[in-house]
Amino acid sequence: MEMRARLLKGATALLYLGPLLAGLGGYGWTLVPTFVAIFVLWQMIVRPHQWPTSLSDLQSRDLWVGIAAQIAVQILLVAVFFGVGRGIGGAAGTVPMYSQAVPVAMSFLSIPICRLLWNPWKGDTFEQPADEAPQTLDPNNITERLALADRLLQPLQDMNGRVSEADALRHLQAMAKHVDHTALRDALIVRVCKGDASQAIRTALVVQTTDPMLMDLLEEDSLTRVLQALPEDPALVGLFAERVRAAIGDDADLAVCVPPDLALHAMAKRLGGEVSDALLALARLRTVERNSISA
């Protein structure tokens, strides 16, 4: 694992050495667009979670703003390394003699090498060999289970940008092979309550705890704890309400898991708008379904 991490760092360094060597070789700024394209392609292949994964994603204005920012950053990085290379070459007074294809090929080779070393949808934790996987975890040791769950969540914490529900679910399914759902939920809640959780972590908390199967397996107050932990983010709380309502629509018995009216009304009052309507509708649905079940 440690060796692979070092190899990954070396392969990533190739990406940046390309424009540095191009500048050192005295080649013109006309090569900059080529390197920008390679840098952007590297981002799309090695960090696909930061790019659109479905047609619905393309309708998000925030996503396009994020993409524009990423491209701007890549342009800046290429320009900086290119400029540093030209500066070094000028200060040394010598110009290395090699084809412009050499630095371009060096940067491009970083893409397949990094992809072979790193699965962006799983991360290092999920690709452990079978004999390295935590098979001897004590199911009765709560501290040990939480610590493992927290380590498994780190790749999600390190993600930048928007993560879709489907992507979060894939990560959660991979983690569930190593740790139980209760420990995973508790670790997610702890991360979110700290206040510095990434968008991926917050989305994963909602996706995990509103999954119909897990709603039936986890304690009845699980969703109440989640609602209390969530930041007052209308989009996130709206996703929570939408998924809970859909789960109850498929299985009315899950109404027992819905947070109490007091918690729903309090959050609705603080947020207002469409999210408030969704939470109040969820409270009404909870009352109706529970009355029908008791009848």
Helices and strands as residue ranges (DSSP letters): H 2-24, G 29-31, H 32-46, G 48-50, G 55-59, H 61-92, H 101-117, G 124-127, G 130-132, H 142-158, H 165-175, H 181-194, H 199-209, H 212-217, H 222-229, H 234-250, G 252-257, H 261-271, H 273-294
